[in-house]
Amino acid sequence: MVSRLNDATKVFTPHWKNFQNEIVRNNYMPFDPHNGEAIETEIQKFTTDHKTAHDNTGKWNDKIGEDFSDEIRDQTQIRNRLNKVSQLT
């Protein structure tokens, strides 16, 4: 797992086809709920299986940052705000 420090510079990209294949390969056993504890156990197993499949089928990539100056970023923000105002009126 990546630390919090790397979360600012990295983004997780899942590979959805591999994720689907991983889920299909999981063993499925029919579930017959008898009580609340059995349901909670099954939900926990389901969540764990999906989280594990998601984590195993993706990869961490570097975020692509914007290389714009502060002035251009400010102008873009002003333009977007003006566009929003014009759409609302």
Backbone as XML, in Angstrom:
<?xml version="1.0"?>
<chain id="A" units="angstrom">
  <residue number="1" name="MET">
    <atom name="N" x="0.845" y="-1.175" z="0.000"/>
    <atom name="CA" x="0.000" y="0.000" z="0.000"/>
    <atom name="C" x="0.888" y="1.236" z="0.000"/>
  </residue>
  <residue number="2" name="VAL">
    <atom name="N" x="0.470" y="2.271" z="-0.654"/>
    <atom name="CA" x="1.244" y="3.496" z="-0.772"/>
    <atom name="C" x="0.927" y="4.404" z="0.407"/>
  </residue>
  <residue number="3" name="SER">
    <atom name="N" x="1.947" y="5.073" z="0.921"/>
    <atom name="CA" x="1.746" y="5.954" z="2.072"/>
    <atom name="C" x="0.984" y="7.209" z="1.672"/>
  </residue>
  <residue number="4" name="ARG">
    <atom name="N" x="0.540" y="7.969" z="2.671"/>
    <atom name="CA" x="-0.204" y="9.208" z="2.429"/>
    <atom name="C" x="0.636" y="10.219" z="1.662"/>
  </residue>
  <residue number="5" name="LEU">
    <atom name="N" x="1.947" y="10.233" z="1.892"/>
    <atom name="CA" x="2.819" y="11.172" z="1.208"/>
    <atom name="C" x="2.761" y="10.968" z="-0.299"/>
  </residue>
  <residue number="6" name="ASN">
    <atom name="N" x="2.714" y="9.720" z="-0.736"/>
    <atom name="CA" x="2.674" y="9.432" z="-2.165"/>
    <atom name="C" x="1.300" y="9.656" z="-2.773"/>
  </residue>
  <residue number="7" name="ASP">
    <atom name="N" x="0.250" y="9.705" z="-1.945"/>
    <atom name="CA" x="-1.094" y="9.927" z="-2.471"/>
    <atom name="C" x="-1.201" y="11.254" z="-3.206"/>
  </residue>
  <residue number="8" name="ALA">
    <atom name="N" x="-0.392" y="12.232" z="-2.807"/>
    <atom name="CA" x="-0.444" y="13.543" z="-3.441"/>
    <atom name="C" x="0.211" y="13.522" z="-4.815"/>
  </residue>
  <residue number="9" name="THR">
    <atom name="N" x="1.126" y="12.583" z="-5.049"/>
    <atom name="CA" x="1.854" y="12.558" z="-6.313"/>
    <atom name="C" x="1.486" y="11.373" z="-7.189"/>
  </residue>
  <residue number="10" name="LYS">
    <atom name="N" x="0.685" y="10.456" z="-6.681"/>
    <atom name="CA" x="0.332" y="9.261" z="-7.449"/>
    <atom name="C" x="-1.179" y="9.106" z="-7.504"/>
  </residue>
  <residue number="11" name="VAL">
    <atom name="N" x="-1.632" y="8.403" z="-8.527"/>
    <atom name="CA" x="-3.051" y="8.111" z="-8.676"/>
    <atom name="C" x="-3.183" y="6.631" z="-9.055"/>
  </residue>
  <residue number="12" name="PHE">
    <atom name="N" x="-4.167" y="5.942" z="-8.453"/>
    <atom name="CA" x="-4.377" y="4.522" z="-8.722"/>
    <atom name="C" x="-5.246" y="4.370" z="-9.960"/>
  </residue>
  <residue number="13" name="THR">
    <atom name="N" x="-4.762" y="3.595" z="-10.929"/>
    <atom name="CA" x="-5.501" y="3.358" z="-12.165"/>
    <atom name="C" x="-5.858" y="1.876" z="-12.250"/>
  </residue>
  <residue number="14" name="PRO">
    <atom name="N" x="-7.129" y="1.529" z="-12.092"/>
    <atom name="CA" x="-7.514" y="0.122" z="-12.177"/>
    <atom name="C" x="-7.593" y="-0.343" z="-13.630"/>
  </residue>
  <residue number="15" name="HIS">
    <atom name="N" x="-7.324" y="-1.610" z="-13.841"/>
    <atom name="CA" x="-7.473" y="-2.233" z="-15.158"/>
    <atom name="C" x="-8.762" y="-3.047" z="-15.082"/>
  </residue>
  <residue number="16" name="TRP">
    <atom name="N" x="-9.845" y="-2.478" z="-15.630"/>
    <atom name="CA" x="-11.173" y="-3.021" z="-15.382"/>
    <atom name="C" x="-11.391" y="-4.404" z="-15.969"/>
  </residue>
  <residue number="17" name="LYS">
    <atom name="N" x="-10.789" y="-4.722" z="-17.097"/>
    <atom name="CA" x="-10.966" y="-6.053" z="-17.685"/>
    <atom name="C" x="-10.316" y="-7.111" z="-16.794"/>
  </residue>
  <residue number="18" name="ASN">
    <atom name="N" x="-9.106" y="-6.819" z="-16.306"/>
    <atom name="CA" x="-8.449" y="-7.754" z="-15.392"/>
    <atom name="C" x="-9.230" y="-7.886" z="-14.088"/>
  </residue>
  <residue number="19" name="PHE">
    <atom name="N" x="-9.834" y="-6.784" z="-13.633"/>
    <atom name="CA" x="-10.657" y="-6.816" z="-12.429"/>
    <atom name="C" x="-11.846" y="-7.755" z="-12.633"/>
  </residue>
  <residue number="20" name="GLN">
    <atom name="N" x="-12.511" y="-7.641" z="-13.781"/>
    <atom name="CA" x="-13.644" y="-8.520" z="-14.076"/>
    <atom name="C" x="-13.204" y="-9.980" z="-14.100"/>
  </residue>
  <residue number="21" name="ASN">
    <atom name="N" x="-12.069" y="-10.244" z="-14.738"/>
    <atom name="CA" x="-11.567" y="-11.618" z="-14.803"/>
    <atom name="C" x="-11.237" y="-12.156" z="-13.413"/>
  </residue>
  <residue number="22" name="GLU">
    <atom name="N" x="-10.663" y="-11.319" z="-12.574"/>
    <atom name="CA" x="-10.326" y="-11.723" z="-11.208"/>
    <atom name="C" x="-11.590" y="-12.062" z="-10.414"/>
  </residue>
  <residue number="23" name="ILE">
    <atom name="N" x="-12.626" y="-11.260" z="-10.576"/>
    <atom name="CA" x="-13.886" y="-11.513" z="-9.871"/>
    <atom name="C" x="-14.514" y="-12.824" z="-10.352"/>
  </residue>
  <residue number="24" name="VAL">
    <atom name="N" x="-14.476" y="-13.069" z="-11.647"/>
    <atom name="CA" x="-15.060" y="-14.295" z="-12.203"/>
    <atom name="C" x="-14.309" y="-15.520" z="-11.683"/>
  </residue>
  <residue number="25" name="ARG">
    <atom name="N" x="-12.989" y="-15.391" z="-11.510"/>
    <atom name="CA" x="-12.182" y="-16.519" z="-11.040"/>
    <atom name="C" x="-12.389" y="-16.834" z="-9.562"/>
  </residue>
  <residue number="26" name="ASN">
    <atom name="N" x="-12.949" y="-15.891" z="-8.799"/>
    <atom name="CA" x="-13.196" y="-16.153" z="-7.376"/>
    <atom name="C" x="-14.179" y="-17.303" z="-7.225"/>
  </residue>
  <residue number="27" name="ASN">
    <atom name="N" x="-13.932" y="-18.125" z="-6.220"/>
    <atom name="CA" x="-14.844" y="-19.236" z="-5.944"/>
    <atom name="C" x="-16.149" y="-18.683" z="-5.396"/>
  </residue>
  <residue number="28" name="TYR">
    <atom name="N" x="-17.234" y="-19.145" z="-5.959"/>
    <atom name="CA" x="-18.550" y="-18.710" z="-5.510"/>
    <atom name="C" x="-19.272" y="-19.898" z="-4.906"/>
  </residue>
  <residue number="29" name="MET">
    <atom name="N" x="-19.758" y="-19.711" z="-3.694"/>
    <atom name="CA" x="-20.548" y="-20.750" z="-3.053"/>
    <atom name="C" x="-21.908" y="-20.146" z="-2.736"/>
  </residue>
  <residue number="30" name="PRO">
    <atom name="N" x="-22.991" y="-20.843" z="-3.065"/>
    <atom name="CA" x="-24.322" y="-20.318" z="-2.759"/>
    <atom name="C" x="-24.436" y="-19.991" z="-1.266"/>
  </residue>
  <residue number="31" name="PHE">
    <atom name="N" x="-25.139" y="-18.928" z="-0.971"/>
    <atom name="CA" x="-25.240" y="-18.440" z="0.401"/>
    <atom name="C" x="-26.668" y="-18.572" z="0.893"/>
  </residue>
  <residue number="32" name="ASP">
    <atom name="N" x="-26.823" y="-19.247" z="2.018"/>
    <atom name="CA" x="-28.133" y="-19.416" z="2.644"/>
    <atom name="C" x="-28.076" y="-18.759" z="4.023"/>
  </residue>
  <residue number="33" name="PRO">
    <atom name="N" x="-28.591" y="-17.532" z="4.136"/>
    <atom name="CA" x="-28.465" y="-16.820" z="5.414"/>
    <atom name="C" x="-29.327" y="-17.443" z="6.513"/>
  </residue>
  <residue number="34" name="HIS">
    <atom name="N" x="-28.711" y="-17.659" z="7.657"/>
    <atom name="CA" x="-29.444" y="-18.204" z="8.802"/>
    <atom name="C" x="-29.666" y="-17.151" z="9.881"/>
  </residue>
  <residue number="35" name="ASN">
    <atom name="N" x="-28.732" y="-16.206" z="9.979"/>
    <atom name="CA" x="-28.861" y="-15.168" z="11.005"/>
    <atom name="C" x="-28.061" y="-13.935" z="10.565"/>
  </residue>
  <residue number="36" name="GLY">
    <atom name="N" x="-28.136" y="-12.902" z="11.364"/>
    <atom name="CA" x="-27.449" y="-11.656" z="11.039"/>
    <atom name="C" x="-25.943" y="-11.808" z="10.984"/>
  </residue>
  <residue number="37" name="GLU">
    <atom name="N" x="-25.393" y="-12.659" z="11.836"/>
    <atom name="CA" x="-23.946" y="-12.858" z="11.858"/>
    <atom name="C" x="-23.465" y="-13.499" z="10.555"/>
  </residue>
  <residue number="38" name="ALA">
    <atom name="N" x="-24.226" y="-14.455" z="10.026"/>
    <atom name="CA" x="-23.858" y="-15.100" z="8.765"/>
    <atom name="C" x="-23.894" y="-14.096" z="7.617"/>
  </residue>
  <residue number="39" name="ILE">
    <atom name="N" x="-24.873" y="-13.204" z="7.642"/>
    <atom name="CA" x="-24.975" y="-12.174" z="6.602"/>
    <atom name="C" x="-23.790" y="-11.227" z="6.691"/>
  </residue>
  <residue number="40" name="GLU">
    <atom name="N" x="-23.449" y="-10.799" z="7.914"/>
    <atom name="CA" x="-22.306" y="-9.899" z="8.098"/>
    <atom name="C" x="-21.008" y="-10.556" z="7.637"/>
  </residue>
  <residue number="41" name="THR">
    <atom name="N" x="-20.841" y="-11.840" z="7.929"/>
    <atom name="CA" x="-19.648" y="-12.567" z="7.502"/>
    <atom name="C" x="-19.566" y="-12.621" z="5.984"/>
  </residue>
  <residue number="42" name="GLU">
    <atom name="N" x="-20.690" y="-12.882" z="5.339"/>
    <atom name="CA" x="-20.715" y="-12.951" z="3.870"/>
    <atom name="C" x="-20.434" y="-11.585" z="3.253"/>
  </residue>
  <residue number="43" name="ILE">
    <atom name="N" x="-20.971" y="-10.525" z="3.830"/>
    <atom name="CA" x="-20.708" y="-9.169" z="3.329"/>
    <atom name="C" x="-19.230" y="-8.840" z="3.472"/>
  </residue>
  <residue number="44" name="GLN">
    <atom name="N" x="-18.639" y="-9.216" z="4.613"/>
    <atom name="CA" x="-17.210" y="-8.968" z="4.834"/>
    <atom name="C" x="-16.367" y="-9.720" z="3.805"/>
  </residue>
  <residue number="45" name="LYS">
    <atom name="N" x="-16.736" y="-10.976" z="3.522"/>
    <atom name="CA" x="-16.007" y="-11.773" z="2.527"/>
    <atom name="C" x="-16.137" y="-11.145" z="1.141"/>
  </residue>
  <residue number="46" name="PHE">
    <atom name="N" x="-17.344" y="-10.725" z="0.788"/>
    <atom name="CA" x="-17.590" y="-10.083" z="-0.501"/>
    <atom name="C" x="-16.748" y="-8.818" z="-0.648"/>
  </residue>
  <residue number="47" name="THR">
    <atom name="N" x="-16.758" y="-7.983" z="0.393"/>
    <atom name="CA" x="-15.999" y="-6.733" z="0.370"/>
    <atom name="C" x="-14.509" y="-7.005" z="0.246"/>
  </residue>
  <residue number="48" name="THR">
    <atom name="N" x="-14.011" y="-7.956" z="1.008"/>
    <atom name="CA" x="-12.588" y="-8.298" z="0.967"/>
    <atom name="C" x="-12.187" y="-8.816" z="-0.406"/>
  </residue>
  <residue number="49" name="ASP">
    <atom name="N" x="-13.001" y="-9.694" z="-0.993"/>
    <atom name="CA" x="-12.700" y="-10.235" z="-2.324"/>
    <atom name="C" x="-12.628" y="-9.128" z="-3.369"/>
  </residue>
  <residue number="50" name="HIS">
    <atom name="N" x="-13.573" y="-8.209" z="-3.341"/>
    <atom name="CA" x="-13.590" y="-7.133" z="-4.335"/>
    <atom name="C" x="-12.453" y="-6.141" z="-4.121"/>
  </residue>
  <residue number="51" name="LYS">
    <atom name="N" x="-12.168" y="-5.822" z="-2.877"/>
    <atom name="CA" x="-11.063" y="-4.901" z="-2.595"/>
    <atom name="C" x="-9.733" y="-5.515" z="-3.010"/>
  </residue>
  <residue number="52" name="THR">
    <atom name="N" x="-9.539" y="-6.789" z="-2.713"/>
    <atom name="CA" x="-8.307" y="-7.476" z="-3.095"/>
    <atom name="C" x="-8.169" y="-7.525" z="-4.610"/>
  </residue>
  <residue number="53" name="ALA">
    <atom name="N" x="-9.252" y="-7.857" z="-5.309"/>
    <atom name="CA" x="-9.216" y="-7.899" z="-6.773"/>
    <atom name="C" x="-8.900" y="-6.516" z="-7.337"/>
  </residue>
  <residue number="54" name="HIS">
    <atom name="N" x="-9.501" y="-5.486" z="-6.778"/>
    <atom name="CA" x="-9.257" y="-4.113" z="-7.241"/>
    <atom name="C" x="-7.796" y="-3.731" z="-7.029"/>
  </residue>
  <residue number="55" name="ASP">
    <atom name="N" x="-7.260" y="-4.022" z="-5.842"/>
    <atom name="CA" x="-5.873" y="-3.669" z="-5.530"/>
    <atom name="C" x="-4.879" y="-4.444" z="-6.389"/>
  </residue>
  <residue number="56" name="ASN">
    <atom name="N" x="-5.200" y="-5.692" z="-6.712"/>
    <atom name="CA" x="-4.266" y="-6.538" z="-7.466"/>
    <atom name="C" x="-4.281" y="-6.275" z="-8.963"/>
  </residue>
  <residue number="57" name="THR">
    <atom name="N" x="-5.312" y="-5.636" z="-9.478"/>
    <atom name="CA" x="-5.427" y="-5.490" z="-10.931"/>
    <atom name="C" x="-5.170" y="-4.075" z="-11.417"/>
  </residue>
  <residue number="58" name="GLY">
    <atom name="N" x="-4.721" y="-3.215" z="-10.569"/>
    <atom name="CA" x="-4.428" y="-1.844" z="-10.980"/>
    <atom name="C" x="-2.977" y="-1.512" z="-10.710"/>
  </residue>
  <residue number="59" name="LYS">
    <atom name="N" x="-2.631" y="-0.264" z="-10.976"/>
    <atom name="CA" x="-1.267" y="0.169" z="-10.690"/>
    <atom name="C" x="-1.276" y="1.648" z="-10.318"/>
  </residue>
  <residue number="60" name="TRP">
    <atom name="N" x="-0.239" y="2.052" z="-9.621"/>
    <atom name="CA" x="-0.074" y="3.442" z="-9.212"/>
    <atom name="C" x="0.733" y="4.169" z="-10.271"/>
  </residue>
  <residue number="61" name="ASN">
    <atom name="N" x="0.197" y="5.266" z="-10.762"/>
    <atom name="CA" x="0.870" y="6.091" z="-11.767"/>
    <atom name="C" x="1.137" y="7.473" z="-11.196"/>
  </residue>
  <residue number="62" name="ASP">
    <atom name="N" x="2.147" y="8.115" z="-11.719"/>
    <atom name="CA" x="2.426" y="9.492" z="-11.320"/>
    <atom name="C" x="1.338" y="10.396" z="-11.862"/>
  </residue>
  <residue number="63" name="LYS">
    <atom name="N" x="0.918" y="11.351" z="-11.040"/>
    <atom name="CA" x="-0.052" y="12.334" z="-11.506"/>
    <atom name="C" x="0.620" y="13.236" z="-12.520"/>
  </residue>
  <residue number="64" name="ILE">
    <atom name="N" x="-0.123" y="13.587" z="-13.536"/>
    <atom name="CA" x="0.386" y="14.508" z="-14.542"/>
    <atom name="C" x="-0.044" y="15.902" z="-14.114"/>
  </residue>
  <residue number="65" name="GLY">
    <atom name="N" x="0.914" y="16.703" z="-13.751"/>
    <atom name="CA" x="0.606" y="18.035" z="-13.263"/>
    <atom name="C" x="0.484" y="19.032" z="-14.393"/>
  </residue>
  <residue number="66" name="GLU">
    <atom name="N" x="-0.090" y="20.162" z="-14.067"/>
    <atom name="CA" x="-0.207" y="21.241" z="-15.038"/>
    <atom name="C" x="1.025" y="22.122" z="-14.922"/>
  </residue>
  <residue number="67" name="ASP">
    <atom name="N" x="1.602" y="22.465" z="-16.035"/>
    <atom name="CA" x="2.787" y="23.313" z="-16.042"/>
    <atom name="C" x="2.426" y="24.716" z="-16.484"/>
  </residue>
  <residue number="68" name="PHE">
    <atom name="N" x="1.366" y="25.264" z="-15.890"/>
    <atom name="CA" x="0.931" y="26.610" z="-16.235"/>
    <atom name="C" x="1.393" y="27.575" z="-15.157"/>
  </residue>
  <residue number="69" name="SER">
    <atom name="N" x="1.602" y="28.794" z="-15.558"/>
    <atom name="CA" x="1.968" y="29.817" z="-14.582"/>
    <atom name="C" x="0.745" y="30.177" z="-13.743"/>
  </residue>
  <residue number="70" name="ASP">
    <atom name="N" x="0.992" y="30.835" z="-12.624"/>
    <atom name="CA" x="-0.113" y="31.252" z="-11.755"/>
    <atom name="C" x="-1.036" y="32.229" z="-12.471"/>
  </residue>
  <residue number="71" name="GLU">
    <atom name="N" x="-0.477" y="33.064" z="-13.316"/>
    <atom name="CA" x="-1.286" y="34.049" z="-14.040"/>
    <atom name="C" x="-2.279" y="33.362" z="-14.982"/>
  </residue>
  <residue number="72" name="ILE">
    <atom name="N" x="-1.803" y="32.375" z="-15.721"/>
    <atom name="CA" x="-2.685" y="31.646" z="-16.647"/>
    <atom name="C" x="-3.746" y="30.884" z="-15.859"/>
  </residue>
  <residue number="73" name="ARG">
    <atom name="N" x="-3.360" y="30.278" z="-14.751"/>
    <atom name="CA" x="-4.310" y="29.544" z="-13.920"/>
    <atom name="C" x="-5.390" y="30.487" z="-13.385"/>
  </residue>
  <residue number="74" name="ASP">
    <atom name="N" x="-4.989" y="31.685" z="-12.941"/>
    <atom name="CA" x="-5.957" y="32.669" z="-12.444"/>
    <atom name="C" x="-6.905" y="33.126" z="-13.548"/>
  </residue>
  <residue number="75" name="GLN">
    <atom name="N" x="-6.364" y="33.369" z="-14.739"/>
    <atom name="CA" x="-7.205" y="33.800" z="-15.861"/>
    <atom name="C" x="-8.201" y="32.710" z="-16.245"/>
  </residue>
  <residue number="76" name="THR">
    <atom name="N" x="-7.756" y="31.474" z="-16.222"/>
    <atom name="CA" x="-8.642" y="30.358" z="-16.538"/>
    <atom name="C" x="-9.755" y="30.255" z="-15.502"/>
  </residue>
  <residue number="77" name="GLN">
    <atom name="N" x="-9.411" y="30.440" z="-14.253"/>
    <atom name="CA" x="-10.409" y="30.384" z="-13.187"/>
    <atom name="C" x="-11.438" y="31.507" z="-13.334"/>
  </residue>
  <residue number="78" name="ILE">
    <atom name="N" x="-10.975" y="32.699" z="-13.659"/>
    <atom name="CA" x="-11.886" y="33.830" z="-13.872"/>
    <atom name="C" x="-12.799" y="33.553" z="-15.059"/>
  </residue>
  <residue number="79" name="ARG">
    <atom name="N" x="-12.234" y="33.054" z="-16.151"/>
    <atom name="CA" x="-13.031" y="32.736" z="-17.337"/>
    <atom name="C" x="-14.106" y="31.710" z="-17.008"/>
  </residue>
  <residue number="80" name="ASN">
    <atom name="N" x="-13.741" y="30.677" z="-16.266"/>
    <atom name="CA" x="-14.709" y="29.637" z="-15.912"/>
    <atom name="C" x="-15.822" y="30.182" z="-15.026"/>
  </residue>
  <residue number="81" name="ARG">
    <atom name="N" x="-15.470" y="31.059" z="-14.099"/>
    <atom name="CA" x="-16.498" y="31.672" z="-13.249"/>
    <atom name="C" x="-17.444" y="32.533" z="-14.072"/>
  </residue>
  <residue number="82" name="LEU">
    <atom name="N" x="-16.899" y="33.299" z="-15.013"/>
    <atom name="CA" x="-17.743" y="34.133" z="-15.870"/>
    <atom name="C" x="-18.654" y="33.280" z="-16.744"/>
  </residue>
  <residue number="83" name="ASN">
    <atom name="N" x="-18.130" y="32.166" z="-17.253"/>
    <atom name="CA" x="-18.965" y="31.247" z="-18.035"/>
    <atom name="C" x="-20.116" y="30.713" z="-17.187"/>
  </residue>
  <residue number="84" name="LYS">
    <atom name="N" x="-19.827" y="30.380" z="-15.941"/>
    <atom name="CA" x="-20.864" y="29.864" z="-15.050"/>
    <atom name="C" x="-21.933" y="30.925" z="-14.799"/>
  </residue>
  <residue number="85" name="VAL">
    <atom name="N" x="-21.503" y="32.161" z="-14.566"/>
    <atom name="CA" x="-22.453" y="33.249" z="-14.333"/>
    <atom name="C" x="-23.320" y="33.462" z="-15.564"/>
  </residue>
  <residue number="86" name="SER">
    <atom name="N" x="-22.706" y="33.431" z="-16.747"/>
    <atom name="CA" x="-23.477" y="33.665" z="-17.975"/>
    <atom name="C" x="-24.474" y="32.534" z="-18.231"/>
  </residue>
  <residue number="87" name="GLN">
    <atom name="N" x="-24.141" y="31.315" z="-17.823"/>
    <atom name="CA" x="-25.062" y="30.195" z="-17.999"/>
    <atom name="C" x="-26.251" y="30.291" z="-17.045"/>
  </residue>
  <residue number="88" name="LEU">
    <atom name="N" x="-26.017" y="30.869" z="-15.877"/>
    <atom name="CA" x="-27.084" y="30.972" z="-14.883"/>
    <atom name="C" x="-28.033" y="32.126" z="-15.162"/>
  </residue>
  <residue number="89" name="THR">
    <atom name="N" x="-27.620" y="33.078" z="-16.026"/>
    <atom name="CA" x="-28.473" y="34.237" z="-16.295"/>
    <atom name="C" x="-29.187" y="34.103" z="-17.618"/>
  </residue>
</chain>
